């Protein structure tokens, strides 16, 4: 147990919800369920540690009552999932008991102690078939409850859902009579299988099929290099200059800052790999519907973003990227099992799988940075250049197995742009990852100062485009090694160019990378 905490007692919270029932998993639940099947039983990878403060001077009975009302209010917190002969099913318990441990923080800060305790609670995997997807403990300090530590299953919640629970928590502690959520995963499951919901899924399939049939089979169709010992590395950059420039360009070009960052990343990736189109998966919240916007559950799915680079300037690319991002968000709600079958079908027709291992996840909670240092006058290139002198880059970590070749992601800071990049060092070395991050900054700052021709991006940003051997052959699907050379074709399904697994498997960006459209400025993309 976390050091400094003293166990005090165990409390039983009896709950009775409005209804129970069973239904097929929602598409958002299926997306996570499919990933859990790759893991060993009891693997805690898709557990989410989480903490909430106890607002005001509340006694333990008030806190336990708020917990009871929270579980009764949101069916996802009393839902189990299991495989059946007809497919995976969610079962909502109408009644049950939540066991809550109570600890005293002693000399430690209660909220900090609760954060450590939540990590302990999340270190053990859930039994999805028999165990509710919620564990919690109360941490006291000075004789009263000060914080609550949670562990939740990603099958139950995503980042958007956590915001819903956090808002409810404050009201429940105060004794407020909150309006009924009105939409639960059982309702969502029915919606997806009939009428408008099913039709939306079919539109997504048509969009994905058309894109998969024409995009390059891989952006990473070049010879592999010797990887680092831990093959996948993640580096980061904190740049207030990027944030300020992105806000300036978004306002100038009538797009979102998410589209500015996504397009900049796509343009640099295309310049590096020598392709005229960039293909990425965006993490999408699927929360634009007023009903799902209030649903505590998991709805995040991957969206397919294809940017055909236009002739012209970076401004042209960003405007095109914004349009494509909106198209991506509209077509990211689908049956994930059928989608995997579609990808396999298209792969067979094209002679091998289409590699979709480049990602972008906008993990900010709002679509701008309200606490940036002042730039005076706003958008002044010299002031932005001075701000860039404070930019720092850093190493985050390394892993032996991740299912992405390239994964861009933002962080939640509001006073600077946190931009992270994970790369497969068998494709792109660590040094190239740093170059790409710095390239984003350079590209945005130069974009503020004037027009940037797309043909000049590589040289401007210090990127050396990858060179293929002279005997490699370019086809409609991409570059391949000539037959009989003994060189592994990077598009071969057995080679390093394949998808390493389903999106999210062993993703060091964390299982809470659950995309959400947090305000209209983010244009419904992004996630945490």
URNOR-V405581 format. One record per residue. N is the residue number from 1. RES is the residue in one letter. OMEGA is omega in radians with two decimals (999 if undefined). Layout:
n->N res->RES omega->OMEGA
n->N res->RES omega->OMEGA
This chain:
n->1 res->X omega->-3.12
n->2 res->X omega->-3.10
n->3 res->X omega->3.09
n->4 res->X omega->3.13
n->5 res->X omega->3.08
n->6 res->X omega->3.13
n->7 res->X omega->-3.13
n->8 res->X omega->-3.10
n->9 res->X omega->3.01
n->10 res->X omega->3.12
n->11 res->X omega->3.09
n->12 res->X omega->3.13
n->13 res->X omega->3.11
n->14 res->X omega->-3.13
n->15 res->X omega->3.05
n->16 res->X omega->-3.12
n->17 res->X omega->-3.14
n->18 res->X omega->-3.12
n->19 res->X omega->2.95
n->20 res->X omega->3.12
n->21 res->X omega->-3.14
n->22 res->X omega->3.13
n->23 res->X omega->2.99
n->24 res->X omega->3.08
n->25 res->X omega->2.97
n->26 res->X omega->3.12
n->27 res->X omega->3.08
n->28 res->X omega->3.07
n->29 res->X omega->3.13
n->30 res->X omega->-3.12
n->31 res->X omega->3.11
n->32 res->X omega->-3.12
n->33 res->X omega->3.14
n->34 res->X omega->-3.14
n->35 res->X omega->-3.13
n->36 res->X omega->-3.13
n->37 res->X omega->3.10
n->38 res->X omega->-3.03
n->39 res->X omega->3.04
n->40 res->X omega->3.05
n->41 res->X omega->3.13
n->42 res->X omega->3.10
n->43 res->X omega->-3.06
n->44 res->X omega->-2.99
n->45 res->X omega->-3.09
n->46 res->X omega->3.00
n->47 res->X omega->-3.08
n->48 res->X omega->3.01
n->49 res->X omega->-3.04
n->50 res->X omega->3.12
n->51 res->X omega->3.04
n->52 res->X omega->3.05
n->53 res->X omega->2.97
n->54 res->X omega->-3.08
n->55 res->X omega->3.11
n->56 res->X omega->-3.13
n->57 res->X omega->-3.07
n->58 res->X omega->3.04
n->59 res->X omega->-3.05
n->60 res->X omega->-3.13
n->61 res->X omega->3.12
n->62 res->X omega->3.13
n->63 res->X omega->-3.14
n->64 res->X omega->3.08
n->65 res->X omega->3.11
n->66 res->X omega->3.08
n->67 res->X omega->3.12
n->68 res->X omega->-3.12
n->69 res->X omega->3.11
n->70 res->X omega->-3.14
n->71 res->X omega->3.12
n->72 res->X omega->-3.05
n->73 res->X omega->-3.02
n->74 res->X omega->-3.06
n->75 res->X omega->-3.11
n->76 res->X omega->-3.12
n->77 res->X omega->3.08
n->78 res->X omega->-3.10
n->79 res->X omega->2.97
n->80 res->X omega->-3.13
n->81 res->X omega->3.12
n->82 res->X omega->3.08
n->83 res->X omega->3.10
n->84 res->X omega->3.12
n->85 res->X omega->-3.14
n->86 res->X omega->3.11
n->87 res->X omega->-3.12
n->88 res->X omega->-3.05
n->89 res->X omega->2.98
n->90 res->X omega->3.12
n->91 res->X omega->-3.14
n->92 res->X omega->3.09
n->93 res->X omega->3.10
n->94 res->X omega->-3.11
n->95 res->X omega->3.08
n->96 res->X omega->-3.10
n->97 res->X omega->3.05
n->98 res->X omega->3.12
n->99 res->X omega->-3.07
n->100 res->X omega->3.05
n->101 res->X omega->-3.14
n->102 res->X omega->-3.12
n->103 res->X omega->3.01
n->104 res->X omega->-3.07
n->105 res->X omega->-3.12
n->106 res->X omega->-3.13
n->107 res->X omega->-3.11
n->108 res->X omega->3.03
n->109 res->X omega->-3.01
n->110 res->X omega->-3.10
n->111 res->X omega->3.10
n->112 res->X omega->3.10
n->113 res->X omega->3.12
n->114 res->X omega->3.11
n->115 res->X omega->3.10
n->116 res->X omega->3.13
n->117 res->X omega->3.12
n->118 res->X omega->3.08
n->119 res->X omega->3.08
n->120 res->X omega->3.14
n->121 res->X omega->-3.09
n->122 res->X omega->-3.07
n->123 res->X omega->3.13
n->124 res->X omega->-3.11
n->125 res->X omega->3.05
n->126 res->X omega->2.90
n->127 res->X omega->-2.96
n->128 res->X omega->-3.06
n->129 res->X omega->-3.02
n->130 res->X omega->-3.01
n->131 res->X omega->3.02
n->132 res->X omega->-2.99
n->133 res->X omega->-3.05
n->134 res->X omega->2.93
n->135 res->X omega->3.11
n->136 res->X omega->3.11
n->137 res->X omega->3.12
n->138 res->X omega->3.09
n->139 res->X omega->-3.13
n->140 res->X omega->3.05
n->141 res->X omega->-3.11
n->142 res->X omega->3.06
n->143 res->X omega->3.11
n->144 res->X omega->3.12
n->145 res->X omega->-3.12
n->146 res->X omega->-3.11
n->147 res->X omega->3.07
n->148 res->X omega->3.10
n->149 res->X omega->-3.13
n->150 res->X omega->2.79
n->151 res->X omega->-3.13
n->152 res->X omega->3.06
n->153 res->X omega->3.09
n->154 res->X omega->3.00
n->155 res->X omega->-3.08
n->156 res->X omega->-3.02
n->157 res->X omega->2.92
n->158 res->X omega->-3.08
n->159 res->X omega->3.12
n->160 res->X omega->-3.12
n->161 res->X omega->3.11
n->162 res->X omega->3.09
n->163 res->X omega->3.09
n->164 res->X omega->-3.14
n->165 res->X omega->-3.13
n->166 res->X omega->3.11
n->167 res->X omega->3.12
n->168 res->X omega->-3.07
n->169 res->X omega->-3.12
n->170 res->X omega->3.13
n->171 res->X omega->-3.14
n->172 res->X omega->3.08
n->173 res->X omega->-3.13
n->174 res->X omega->-3.14
n->175 res->X omega->-3.12
n->176 res->X omega->3.05
n->177 res->X omega->-3.02
n->178 res->X omega->3.08
n->179 res->X omega->3.12
n->180 res->X omega->3.13
n->181 res->X omega->3.03
n->182 res->X omega->-3.10
n->183 res->X omega->-3.07
n->184 res->X omega->3.14
n->185 res->X omega->3.06
n->186 res->X omega->3.09
n->187 res->X omega->-3.13
n->188 res->X omega->3.13
n->189 res->X omega->3.12
n->190 res->X omega->-3.13
n->191 res->X omega->-3.06
n->192 res->X omega->-3.05
n->193 res->X omega->-3.13
n->194 res->X omega->2.98
n->195 res->X omega->-3.03
n->196 res->X omega->-3.14
n->197 res->X omega->3.12
n->198 res->X omega->3.14
n->199 res->X omega->3.10
n->200 res->X omega->3.10
n->201 res->X omega->3.13
n->202 res->X omega->3.09
n->203 res->X omega->3.10
n->204 res->X omega->3.13
n->205 res->X omega->3.13
n->206 res->X omega->3.11
n->207 res->X omega->-3.12
n->208 res->X omega->-3.12
n->209 res->X omega->-3.12
n->210 res->X omega->-3.14
n->211 res->X omega->-3.09
n->212 res->X omega->-3.11
n->213 res->X omega->-3.06
n->214 res->X omega->-3.05
n->215 res->X omega->2.99
n->216 res->X omega->3.13
n->217 res->X omega->3.05
n->218 res->X omega->2.95
n->219 res->X omega->-2.98
n->220 res->X omega->-3.10
n->221 res->X omega->3.13
n->222 res->X omega->-3.09
n->223 res->X omega->3.11
n->224 res->X omega->3.10
n->225 res->X omega->3.09
n->226 res->X omega->-3.10
n->227 res->X omega->2.99
n->228 res->X omega->-3.09
n->229 res->X omega->2.93
n->230 res->X omega->-2.84
n->231 res->X omega->-3.03
n->232 res->X omega->-3.11
n->233 res->X omega->3.09
n->234 res->X omega->3.11
n->235 res->X omega->-3.09
n->236 res->X omega->3.08
n->237 res->X omega->2.99
n->238 res->X omega->-3.02
n->239 res->X omega->3.02
n->240 res->X omega->3.11
n->241 res->X omega->3.09
n->242 res->X omega->-3.13
n->243 res->X omega->-3.12
n->244 res->X omega->3.13
n->245 res->X omega->3.13
n->246 res->X omega->3.11
n->247 res->X omega->3.11
n->248 res->X omega->-3.10
n->249 res->X omega->3.12
n->250 res->X omega->3.12
n->251 res->X omega->-3.10
n->252 res->X omega->-3.03
n->253 res->X omega->3.10
n->254 res->X omega->3.08
n->255 res->X omega->3.08
n->256 res->X omega->3.05
n->257 res->X omega->3.07
n->258 res->X omega->3.13
n->259 res->X omega->3.09
n->260 res->X omega->-3.10
n->261 res->X omega->3.14
n->262 res->X omega->-3.11
n->263 res->X omega->3.10
n->264 res->X omega->3.12
n->265 res->X omega->-3.14
n->266 res->X omega->3.14
n->267 res->X omega->3.14
n->268 res->X omega->3.12
n->269 res->X omega->3.10
n->270 res->X omega->3.11
n->271 res->X omega->-3.14
n->272 res->X omega->-3.02
n->273 res->X omega->3.08
n->274 res->X omega->3.11
n->275 res->X omega->3.10
n->276 res->X omega->3.10
n->277 res->X omega->3.07
n->278 res->X omega->-3.12
n->279 res->X omega->-3.12
n->280 res->X omega->2.95
n->281 res->X omega->3.08
n->282 res->X omega->3.09
n->283 res->X omega->-2.97
n->284 res->X omega->-3.02
n->285 res->X omega->-3.01
n->286 res->X omega->-3.11
n->287 res->X omega->-3.09
n->288 res->X omega->3.11
n->289 res->X omega->-3.14
n->290 res->X omega->-3.14
n->291 res->X omega->-3.13
n->292 res->X omega->3.14
n->293 res->X omega->3.13
n->294 res->X omega->-3.10
n->295 res->X omega->2.96
n->296 res->X omega->-3.09
n->297 res->X omega->3.07
n->298 res->X omega->-3.08
n->299 res->X omega->-3.02
n->300 res->X omega->3.03
n->301 res->X omega->3.10
n->302 res->X omega->3.03
n->303 res->X omega->-3.08
n->304 res->X omega->-3.10
n->305 res->X omega->3.14
n->306 res->X omega->-3.14
n->307 res->X omega->2.99
n->308 res->X omega->-3.02
n->309 res->X omega->-3.10
n->310 res->X omega->2.93
n->311 res->X omega->3.12
n->312 res->X omega->-2.94
n->313 res->X omega->3.06
n->314 res->X omega->3.09
n->315 res->X omega->3.09
n->316 res->X omega->-3.13
n->317 res->X omega->-3.12
n->318 res->X omega->3.10
n->319 res->X omega->3.09
n->320 res->X omega->3.13
n->321 res->X omega->3.11
n->322 res->X omega->3.11
n->323 res->X omega->-3.14
n->324 res->X omega->3.11
n->325 res->X omega->3.10
n->326 res->X omega->3.07
n->327 res->X omega->3.10
n->328 res->X omega->-3.10
n->329 res->X omega->-3.13
n->330 res->X omega->-3.04
n->331 res->X omega->-3.14
n->332 res->X omega->3.13
n->333 res->X omega->-2.98
n->334 res->X omega->3.06
n->335 res->X omega->-3.05
n->336 res->X omega->3.11
n->337 res->X omega->3.08
n->338 res->X omega->-3.13
n->339 res->X omega->3.09
n->340 res->X omega->3.09
n->341 res->X omega->3.09
n->342 res->X omega->-3.14
n->343 res->X omega->3.11
n->344 res->X omega->3.12
n->345 res->X omega->3.14
n->346 res->X omega->3.11
n->347 res->X omega->3.10
n->348 res->X omega->-3.13
n->349 res->X omega->-3.09
n->350 res->X omega->3.10
n->351 res->X omega->3.12
n->352 res->X omega->-3.06
n->353 res->X omega->3.02
n->354 res->X omega->-3.07
n->355 res->X omega->3.11
n->356 res->X omega->-3.01
n->357 res->X omega->3.00
n->358 res->X omega->-3.02
n->359 res->X omega->2.93
n->360 res->X omega->3.13
n->361 res->X omega->3.07
n->362 res->X omega->-3.00
n->363 res->X omega->-3.13
n->364 res->X omega->3.11
n->365 res->X omega->3.06
n->366 res->X omega->-3.02
n->367 res->X omega->3.07
n->368 res->X omega->-3.10
n->369 res->X omega->-3.00
n->370 res->X omega->-3.05
n->371 res->X omega->3.13
n->372 res->X omega->2.95
n->373 res->X omega->-3.10
n->374 res->X omega->3.03
n->375 res->X omega->-3.03
n->376 res->X omega->-0.07
n->377 res->X omega->-3.12
n->378 res->X omega->3.12
n->379 res->X omega->-3.13
n->380 res->X omega->-3.09
n->381 res->X omega->-3.12
n->382 res->X omega->3.12
n->383 res->X omega->3.10
n->384 res->X omega->3.11
n->385 res->X omega->3.10
n->386 res->X omega->3.11
n->387 res->X omega->-3.13
n->388 res->X omega->3.11
n->389 res->X omega->3.12
n->390 res->X omega->-3.09
n->391 res->X omega->3.06
n->392 res->X omega->3.01
n->393 res->X omega->-3.03
n->394 res->X omega->3.09
n->395 res->X omega->-3.12
n->396 res->X omega->-3.09
n->397 res->X omega->-3.12
n->398 res->X omega->-3.10
n->399 res->X omega->-3.12
n->400 res->X omega->-3.09
n->401 res->X omega->3.07
n->402 res->X omega->-3.07
n->403 res->X omega->3.13
n->404 res->X omega->2.98
n->405 res->X omega->3.09
n->406 res->X omega->3.13
n->407 res->X omega->3.01
n->408 res->X omega->3.07
n->409 res->X omega->3.02
n->410 res->X omega->3.06
n->411 res->X omega->-2.99
n->412 res->X omega->-3.06
n->413 res->X omega->3.14
n->414 res->X omega->-3.13
n->415 res->X omega->3.12
n->416 res->X omega->3.03
n->417 res->X omega->2.99
n->418 res->X omega->3.14
n->419 res->X omega->-3.09
n->420 res->X omega->3.10
n->421 res->X omega->3.00
n->422 res->X omega->3.09
n->423 res->X omega->2.96
n->424 res->X omega->-3.04
n->425 res->X omega->2.98
n->426 res->X omega->3.10
n->427 res->X omega->-3.06
n->428 res->X omega->-3.10
n->429 res->X omega->-3.13
n->430 res->X omega->-3.12
n->431 res->X omega->3.12
n->432 res->X omega->3.09
n->433 res->X omega->3.09
n->434 res->X omega->3.13
n->435 res->X omega->3.13
n->436 res->X omega->3.11
n->437 res->X omega->3.11
n->438 res->X omega->3.11
n->439 res->X omega->3.08
n->440 res->X omega->3.13
n->441 res->X omega->-3.13
n->442 res->X omega->-3.09
n->443 res->X omega->-3.13
n->444 res->X omega->3.14
n->445 res->X omega->3.09
n->446 res->X omega->3.08
n->447 res->X omega->3.07
n->448 res->X omega->-3.07
n->449 res->X omega->-3.11
n->450 res->X omega->-3.13
n->451 res->X omega->3.12
n->452 res->X omega->3.09
n->453 res->X omega->-3.14
n->454 res->X omega->3.13
n->455 res->X omega->-3.11
n->456 res->X omega->-3.01
n->457 res->X omega->-3.07
n->458 res->X omega->-3.12
n->459 res->X omega->-3.12
n->460 res->X omega->-3.04
n->461 res->X omega->3.08
n->462 res->X omega->-3.11
n->463 res->X omega->3.05
n->464 res->X omega->-3.12
n->465 res->X omega->-3.13
n->466 res->X omega->3.10
n->467 res->X omega->3.04
n->468 res->X omega->3.05
n->469 res->X omega->-3.04
n->470 res->X omega->-3.09
n->471 res->X omega->3.07
n->472 res->X omega->-3.03
n->473 res->X omega->3.09
n->474 res->X omega->3.12
n->475 res->X omega->3.11
n->476 res->X omega->-3.13
n->477 res->X omega->-3.11
n->478 res->X omega->-3.10
n->479 res->X omega->3.09
n->480 res->X omega->3.06
n->481 res->X omega->3.12
n->482 res->X omega->-3.13
n->483 res->X omega->3.05
n->484 res->X omega->-3.12
n->485 res->X omega->-3.09
n->486 res->X omega->3.11
n->487 res->X omega->-3.14
n->488 res->X omega->3.09
n->489 res->X omega->-3.11
n->490 res->X omega->3.08
n->491 res->X omega->3.10
n->492 res->X omega->-3.13
n->493 res->X omega->3.13
n->494 res->X omega->-3.07
n->495 res->X omega->-3.05
n->496 res->X omega->3.14
n->497 res->X omega->-3.09
n->498 res->X omega->2.91
n->499 res->X omega->-3.08
n->500 res->X omega->-3.12
n->501 res->X omega->3.13
n->502 res->X omega->-3.10
n->503 res->X omega->3.09
n->504 res->X omega->-3.09
n->505 res->X omega->-3.14
n->506 res->X omega->3.13
n->507 res->X omega->-3.08
n->508 res->X omega->3.05
n->509 res->X omega->2.98
n->510 res->X omega->-3.13
n->511 res->X omega->3.08
n->512 res->X omega->3.07
n->513 res->X omega->-3.01
n->514 res->X omega->-2.93
n->515 res->X omega->3.08
n->516 res->X omega->3.06
n->517 res->X omega->-2.90
n->518 res->X omega->2.89
n->519 res->X omega->-3.03
n->520 res->X omega->-3.13
n->521 res->X omega->3.11
n->522 res->X omega->3.08
n->523 res->X omega->3.02
n->524 res->X omega->3.08
n->525 res->X omega->3.00
n->526 res->X omega->-3.10
n->527 res->X omega->-3.12
n->528 res->X omega->999
